[in-house]
Amino acid sequence: MSTALPHGPNRIAPRQQANWDWRAASNFIAGGSGGGLLLWTALVALHGGDARLLQAGGLALIAAGLTCVWFEIGRPWRALNTFRHFGSSWMTREASLAPLLFVAGLLAVSSGQAILAAITGLLGLAFLYAQARILAADKGIPAWRHPRCRPLVVATGLTEGAGLLLCASGAAPRLWPVAVLLAALVALRQFAWRRYLAALANDGAPAGAIRALRRIDARFTWGGNAAPAVLALLAAVSATPLLAVVAGVLAAAAGWHCKYTLVCRAAFTQGFALPKLPVRGRGTSGAGIKPGWEKSARRLAV
């Protein structure tokens, strides 16, 4: 249900934020994929595999994402101010994790030691979690601050990492463990996606945000989750490298598109609301208004 003011609703209705553009989205896209990839390559290393090339790829993805954010800042050296608020800012924690991650990762790549790969993988997971908390901490964007946004961001980062790992494992003699892992992760991501959309519709969100998310729903569900799951399982059963690569590409690309939509398309501000309408001579009426919002009829969220 959406409501609008009779006079000048555009002045108080939610607006699409313009501060974070494709460069900010690229940090969540590349950083999330890199963190997920580092976690899964750590498991490869712990099982005796040589994952150094993939670890280097994960580090490169995170570096590319952070570089995009650095170029987004009008005065790039202001990025150093990010390190000043470790106790209160998840953006600071993400930035503080990056040097530790790169040091551990470069040592793991150069030495090939499994313990260093494991440390790097855990730091990659922590980096991914910090990114999810960055969005959740932005209280001015309802689509980001919702509690179910955080598990969605984590789930899609893990899925993207597994998708990239499966692409690289296409030529491996035993690709079925990674293929089964990817199938399980896309199922988890789809579960998180459905819960997130249902919660937004039930609790209320800017209509523009809900429209942007619903616009990609069918593609994300069928092309980004269902298709990779089926293809990954078929690749596991038939040991077909081509199916594995296609499944990995679809899973990763769908996650990137989802996060771009979340950061750039569904990022509408809170807007203004009146919990109760003033009525001359009668105080206030029972019904309030929240222009530009869509929600179920259960209650008005302010």
C-alpha positions in Angstrom: 0.0 0.0 0.0 1.4 3.4 -0.9 0.2 6.8 0.2 0.9 10.3 -1.0 0.4 13.8 0.3 -2.0 16.0 -1.7 0.4 18.9 -1.9 4.1 18.6 -2.7 4.7 14.9 -1.9 8.1 14.9 -3.7 9.5 17.3 -1.1 9.1 14.7 1.7 8.9 11.4 0.0 11.9 9.1 -0.2 14.6 9.9 -2.8 17.2 7.7 -4.4 20.5 8.4 -2.8 23.3 9.7 -5.1 26.3 9.6 -2.8 27.2 5.9 -3.5 27.5 5.1 -7.2 28.9 2.2 -9.2 32.3 2.7 -7.6 30.9 2.0 -4.1 28.9 -0.9 -5.5 32.1 -2.3 -7.0 33.6 -2.5 -3.5 30.8 -4.7 -2.3 30.9 -6.7 -5.6 34.6 -7.3 -5.8 35.3 -7.3 -2.1 32.5 -9.8 -1.3 33.5 -12.1 -4.1 37.2 -11.9 -3.0 36.4 -12.6 0.6 34.3 -15.6 -0.3 36.9 -16.9 -2.7 39.6 -16.6 0.0 37.5 -18.6 2.4 36.9 -21.5 0.0 40.5 -21.6 -1.3 41.6 -21.9 2.4 39.6 -25.2 2.5 41.3 -26.3 -0.7 44.8 -25.6 0.8 43.9 -27.4 4.0 43.0 -30.5 2.0 46.4 -30.4 0.3 45.6 -28.5 -2.9 47.6 -25.7 -4.4 45.4 -22.7 -4.1 47.9 -19.9 -4.4 46.8 -18.6 -7.8 43.2 -18.5 -6.6 44.3 -16.7 -3.4 46.1 -14.1 -5.5 42.9 -13.7 -7.5 40.9 -13.2 -4.3 43.3 -10.6 -3.0 43.2 -8.8 -6.4 39.4 -8.6 -6.3 39.5 -7.0 -2.8 42.2 -4.6 -3.9 40.2 -3.6 -7.0 37.1 -3.0 -4.8 38.9 -0.8 -2.4 40.6 1.1 -5.2 37.1 1.9 -6.7 36.1 3.4 -3.3 39.3 5.3 -3.1 38.7 6.9 -6.5 35.1 7.7 -5.5 36.3 10.1 -2.7 36.7 13.7 -3.9 39.9 14.0 -2.1 41.4 10.5 -2.0 43.7 11.0 1.0 40.7 11.7 3.1 40.4 7.9 3.1 42.9 7.9 5.9 40.2 9.4 8.2 38.4 6.0 7.9 40.9 4.5 10.4 39.9 7.0 13.2 36.7 5.3 14.3 37.4 1.7 15.0 35.1 1.5 18.0 32.0 2.8 16.2 32.3 2.3 12.5 32.2 -0.9 10.5 33.7 1.0 7.6 36.8 1.5 9.8 36.8 -2.1 10.8 36.7 -3.2 7.1 39.6 -0.8 6.3 41.6 -2.0 9.3 41.1 -5.7 8.2 42.5 -5.0 4.7 46.2 -4.6 5.7 46.1 -7.7 7.8 44.4 -9.6 5.1 46.9 -8.5 2.4 49.9 -9.3 4.6 48.6 -12.8 5.5 47.5 -13.4 1.9 50.8 -12.4 0.3 52.6 -14.7 2.8 50.2 -17.5 2.0 50.8 -17.1 -1.8 54.5 -16.9 -1.5 55.0 -19.7 1.0 52.1 -22.1 0.1 51.6 -22.9 3.8 48.1 -24.1 4.6 48.0 -22.4 8.0 48.5 -19.0 6.4 45.9 -19.8 3.8 43.5 -20.6 6.7 44.2 -17.3 8.4 43.7 -15.5 5.1 40.4 -17.3 4.6 39.1 -16.3 8.0 40.2 -12.7 7.4 38.3 -12.8 4.1 35.2 -14.0 5.8 35.6 -11.2 8.4 36.0 -8.7 5.6 32.8 -9.9 3.9 30.9 -9.7 7.2 32.2 -6.1 7.8 30.8 -5.2 4.4 27.4 -6.5 5.4 27.5 -4.5 8.6 28.4 -1.4 6.7 25.1 -1.5 4.9 23.2 -2.4 8.0 24.6 0.5 9.9 23.3 3.1 7.4 20.0 3.8 9.1 18.9 6.4 6.5 18.4 3.7 3.8 15.6 1.4 4.8 16.5 -1.3 2.3 20.0 -1.5 3.8 19.2 -1.3 7.5 16.7 -4.1 7.5 18.0 -7.0 9.6 17.6 -9.5 6.8 19.8 -7.5 4.4 22.9 -8.6 6.3 22.5 -12.4 5.8 21.7 -11.8 2.2 24.9 -9.9 1.6 27.0 -12.6 3.4 25.2 -15.4 1.6 25.7 -13.9 -1.8 29.4 -13.2 -1.2 30.0 -16.8 -0.2 28.1 -18.0 -3.2 30.1 -15.7 -5.6 33.3 -17.0 -4.1 32.2 -20.6 -4.6 31.1 -19.8 -8.1 34.5 -18.4 -9.0 36.2 -21.4 -7.4 34.0 -23.8 -9.5 35.0 -21.9 -12.6 38.6 -22.5 -11.8 37.9 -26.2 -10.8 36.4 -27.0 -14.2 39.6 -28.7 -15.4 40.1 -30.5 -12.0 39.7 -34.3 -11.9 37.4 -34.1 -8.9 35.1 -31.1 -9.3 32.0 -32.6 -7.6 32.8 -31.3 -4.0 32.9 -27.7 -5.2 29.8 -28.2 -7.4 27.8 -29.6 -4.5 29.0 -26.7 -2.3 27.8 -24.2 -4.9 24.4 -25.9 -5.2 24.0 -25.7 -1.4 25.1 -22.1 -1.3 22.7 -20.9 -4.1 19.9 -22.6 -2.2 20.9 -20.7 0.9 21.1 -17.4 -1.0 17.7 -17.9 -2.5 16.3 -18.6 1.0 17.9 -15.4 2.3 16.6 -13.4 -0.8 13.0 -14.6 -0.3 13.0 -13.8 3.4 14.5 -10.3 2.7 11.9 -9.5 0.1 9.0 -10.8 2.2 10.2 -8.8 5.2 10.5 -5.6 3.3 7.0 -6.0 1.9 5.6 -6.8 5.4 7.5 -4.2 7.4 7.4 -1.4 4.9 10.0 0.2 2.7 10.1 3.0 0.1 8.1 2.0 -3.0 11.0 2.7 -5.3 13.2 0.3 -3.4 10.7 -2.5 -3.5 10.1 -1.9 -7.2 13.8 -2.1 -8.0 14.2 -5.3 -6.1 11.1 -6.9 -7.6 12.3 -6.0 -11.0 15.3 -8.4 -10.7 13.4 -11.0 -8.6 12.6 -13.5 -11.5 16.0 -13.2 -13.1 17.8 -13.6 -9.8 15.6 -16.5 -8.7 15.6 -18.6 -11.9 18.7 -17.5 -13.7 20.9 -16.7 -10.7 20.0 -19.4 -8.3 17.9 -22.2 -9.7 19.9 -22.6 -13.0 23.3 -22.6 -11.3 22.1 -25.2 -8.7 20.8 -27.5 -11.4 23.9 -27.1 -13.6 26.3 -27.6 -10.7 24.6 -30.8 -9.7 24.6 -32.0 -13.3 28.3 -31.2 -13.4 28.9 -33.1 -10.2 27.1 -36.2 -11.6 28.5 -36.1 -15.1 31.9 -34.6 -14.4 31.4 -32.1 -17.2 33.7 -29.1 -16.9 31.6 -26.9 -19.2 28.5 -27.2 -17.0 30.6 -26.4 -14.0 32.0 -23.2 -15.5 28.6 -22.0 -16.7 27.1 -22.7 -13.2 29.9 -20.7 -11.6 29.6 -17.8 -13.9 25.9 -17.6 -13.5 26.1 -17.7 -9.7 28.8 -15.1 -9.5 27.2 -12.7 -12.1 23.8 -12.9 -10.4 25.3 -12.0 -7.1 27.1 -9.0 -8.6 23.9 -7.8 -10.2 21.9 -8.2 -7.0 24.4 -6.1 -5.0 24.6 -3.5 -7.7 20.8 -3.2 -7.5 20.8 -3.1 -3.8 23.5 -0.4 -3.5 22.6 1.8 -6.5 18.9 1.1 -7.5 17.1 0.2 -4.2 18.9 2.8 -2.1 16.0 5.2 -1.3 16.2 7.5 1.7 13.8 7.3 4.6 11.7 10.4 3.8 9.3 12.0 6.3 6.2 10.7 8.0 3.4 11.8 10.3 2.4 9.1 12.8 -1.0 10.9 13.2 -2.6 13.6 11.1 -3.6 16.8 12.9 -7.3 17.8 12.5 -8.5 21.3 13.4 -10.6 21.2 16.5 -10.2 17.4 17.1 -6.5 17.1 17.9 -5.2 14.2 15.7 -6.8 11.5 13.7 -6.0 7.8 14.1 -4.3 7.3 10.7 -0.9 8.6 9.8 0.8 9.0 6.4 4.2 8.0 5.1 4.5 9.3 1.5 6.3 7.1 -1.0 6.2 4.0 1.1 4.8 0.5 0.3 3.9 -1.9 3.0 1.3 -4.4 4.2 -1.7 -3.0 5.9 -0.8 -4.4 9.3 0.7 -1.2 10.8 2.4 2.1 9.8 6.2 1.9 10.3 7.8 5.2 11.2 
